[in-house]
Amino acid sequence: MDPRFDLPLYTRADVALHLGLPATTLGDWLRSGALESGTGGRGEPTITFAGLVETHMLRQLRSAGLSLQAIGEAAVALRSRAGRHYPLAWSGLAHDGRDLLVEIAAEGREQGWERIRDSQGGLPGVLRRGSAAIGWSDDGYAATLRLVIYHDIDVIVDPARASGQPLVEGSDVRVEDVVDRVRSGMPYRELAAKFGLEDYEVEALVRPHIRPAAFRRTRNSHRQSEALLHD
């Protein structure tokens, strides 16, 4: 069993929290077919680490201007035609600002790119591959994910550690443990000493949970972001 693909670690609420997504947006994305997800009861873990990474990548692609329809059609095609599960968590993808491309290599030729929706090859103008927040394994799939909602401190998820729960990078400090203690009234300075952190790092871990990012933005910027994600 590979814990990246075979072990449901997260509920929908977990994924929305870890990625700073509105729950309604995540629901729309799951229904679109762009993401691979298991089934289960309400509140049960149904999303694997690879599913979490796919959701992160979907957000990156939407922000880059790709439509949800284009992403969904490409993901479905890769799953059905190529038998590639969790294709958005795979490093062999890129995009040109409009479509998803897959890396191809023919014997005696240089590596190139093929548009997934119509299998047209030899395409120039690749804009971006992958995501700087993803740590890749030798098999080309994601091994770790840095959660970009945290600033001033690096927080990662690694399905091989702490059951895939967010950790301060380079340590065994779970974000959940810090946040729970803050909610119980433990002072930041005492927490910092307990976990070997700086005061500002404790504040950085708590910030997305005590003051969700959506409430720190202006009303107009929030509406613009929602419109972009749902288009």
C-alpha positions in Angstrom: 0.0 0.0 0.0 1.3 3.5 -0.9 0.0 6.0 1.6 0.0 8.7 -1.0 -2.7 7.1 -3.1 -4.3 4.3 -1.0 -5.0 5.8 2.4 -7.8 8.4 2.8 -6.4 10.9 5.2 -8.5 14.0 4.9 -12.1 15.1 5.1 -13.4 17.7 2.7 -13.3 20.2 5.6 -9.6 19.3 6.2 -8.7 19.9 2.5 -10.6 23.2 2.5 -8.8 24.3 5.7 -5.3 23.2 4.6 -5.6 24.9 1.2 -7.6 28.0 2.3 -10.5 27.1 -0.1 -14.1 27.9 0.4 -16.0 24.6 1.0 -18.4 25.4 -1.8 -15.5 25.8 -4.3 -14.1 22.4 -3.3 -17.5 20.8 -3.6 -17.9 22.2 -7.2 -14.4 21.0 -8.1 -15.1 17.5 -6.8 -18.4 17.3 -8.7 -16.7 18.5 -11.9 -14.6 15.3 -12.4 -11.3 17.2 -12.4 -10.4 15.6 -9.0 -10.1 12.0 -8.0 -11.9 11.3 -4.7 -13.2 8.3 -2.8 -16.6 7.8 -1.2 -17.6 7.8 2.4 -20.0 9.2 4.9 -20.3 12.8 5.8 -17.3 13.9 7.9 -15.3 10.8 7.1 -11.8 11.0 5.5 -12.3 10.4 1.7 -9.4 12.3 0.2 -5.9 10.9 -0.1 -2.6 12.9 0.0 -2.5 12.7 -3.8 -6.1 14.1 -3.8 -4.9 17.0 -1.6 -2.0 17.7 -4.1 -4.4 17.5 -7.0 -6.6 20.1 -5.3 -3.6 22.4 -4.8 -2.6 22.0 -8.4 -6.2 22.7 -9.6 -6.1 25.9 -7.7 -2.8 26.8 -9.3 -4.1 26.0 -12.8 -7.3 28.0 -12.2 -5.2 31.0 -11.0 -3.1 30.7 -14.2 -6.2 31.1 -16.3 -7.2 27.5 -17.3 -10.9 26.8 -17.2 -12.3 24.2 -14.9 -13.8 22.4 -18.0 -10.4 22.2 -19.7 -8.7 20.9 -16.6 -11.5 18.4 -16.0 -11.5 17.0 -19.5 -7.8 16.6 -19.5 -7.8 14.8 -16.1 -10.6 12.5 -17.2 -8.7 11.7 -20.5 -5.5 10.8 -18.6 -7.4 8.6 -16.2 -9.4 6.8 -18.8 -7.0 6.7 -21.8 -3.6 6.4 -20.1 -4.8 4.8 -16.9 -2.9 7.4 -14.9 -4.6 7.9 -11.5 -4.3 11.3 -9.8 -2.9 12.9 -12.9 -2.8 16.4 -11.4 -0.4 15.1 -8.8 2.1 14.0 -11.5 5.1 15.9 -12.6 4.7 15.1 -16.3 2.1 17.8 -16.8 2.5 21.4 -17.9 0.3 24.1 -19.4 0.4 26.8 -22.0 -2.1 29.2 -20.3 -5.1 27.5 -21.9 -4.6 23.7 -22.1 -2.9 21.0 -20.1 0.0 19.4 -21.9 1.7 16.0 -21.3 5.4 15.4 -21.7 6.3 12.9 -24.5 9.5 11.5 -25.8 10.0 9.5 -29.0 13.1 7.5 -29.7 15.8 9.6 -31.4 13.9 12.8 -30.8 14.0 15.6 -28.2 11.4 15.6 -25.5 8.3 17.5 -26.5 4.7 18.3 -25.3 1.4 17.0 -26.5 -2.0 18.7 -25.9 -4.1 16.3 -23.9 -7.5 17.2 -25.3 -6.7 16.5 -29.0 -3.3 14.7 -28.8 -1.6 17.4 -30.9 2.1 17.2 -30.4 5.2 19.4 -31.0 3.7 22.3 -29.1 6.0 25.2 -28.0 5.3 27.9 -25.4 5.0 25.8 -22.2 4.5 28.3 -19.4 4.9 26.2 -16.3 5.4 22.8 -14.9 4.3 21.6 -11.5 4.4 23.8 -8.5 7.2 25.0 -6.3 5.2 23.9 -3.2 5.4 20.2 -4.3 8.3 17.9 -3.4 8.5 15.2 -6.1 9.3 11.5 -5.7 11.5 9.5 -8.1 8.3 8.0 -9.6 7.2 11.4 -10.8 4.4 11.8 -8.3 4.2 14.2 -5.4 5.9 13.1 -2.1 5.3 16.3 0.0 3.3 19.4 -0.2 4.1 22.8 1.4 0.9 24.5 2.5 0.9 28.0 1.0 -1.7 29.5 3.4 1.1 29.7 6.0 3.5 32.7 5.8 6.7 33.3 7.8 7.0 29.6 8.5 7.1 26.5 6.2 4.4 23.9 6.9 4.4 20.7 5.0 2.3 17.6 4.7 4.0 14.2 4.2 1.8 11.1 4.1 4.7 9.1 5.6 4.8 11.3 8.7 2.2 12.1 11.4 -0.6 10.4 9.4 -0.3 13.2 6.8 -1.1 16.0 9.2 0.6 19.4 8.7 4.0 19.7 10.3 6.5 22.5 10.7 9.1 21.6 8.2 12.3 20.1 9.6 10.6 19.2 12.9 7.9 16.9 14.4 5.8 19.8 15.5 2.2 19.4 14.4 0.3 22.5 13.6 -2.8 21.1 15.3 -1.0 20.7 18.6 0.1 24.4 18.6 -3.3 25.7 17.6 -5.1 23.6 20.2 -2.9 25.0 22.9 -3.4 28.6 21.8 -7.2 28.0 21.9 -6.8 26.6 25.4 -5.1 29.9 26.5 -1.5 28.9 26.5 0.7 32.0 26.0 2.7 32.3 22.7 6.0 32.6 24.5 5.4 29.5 26.5 4.4 27.7 23.4 7.4 28.8 21.5 9.7 27.5 24.3 7.8 24.2 24.4 8.1 23.5 20.7 11.4 25.2 19.9 9.8 28.0 17.9 10.1 31.7 17.7 7.1 33.8 19.0 6.4 35.0 15.4 6.4 31.4 14.2 3.7 30.5 16.7 1.6 33.4 15.5 2.2 32.4 11.9 0.9 28.9 12.6 -2.2 30.2 14.4 -3.1 33.0 12.0 -4.9 30.9 9.3 -7.0 29.2 12.0 -7.9 32.1 14.3 -8.3 34.6 11.6 -9.2 32.8 8.3 -7.6 34.4 5.2 -11.0 35.3 3.7 -11.7 37.7 6.5 -8.3 39.5 6.1 -9.0 40.4 2.5 -11.3 43.2 1.4 -14.8 42.4 0.3 -14.0 43.2 -3.4 -10.9 41.1 -3.5 -12.7 38.2 -2.0 -15.5 38.4 -4.6 -13.0 38.6 -7.4 -11.1 35.5 -6.1 -14.4 33.6 -5.8 -15.4 34.6 -9.4 -12.0 33.4 -10.7 -12.2 30.0 -9.0 -15.8 29.3 -10.2 -15.5 30.5 -13.8 
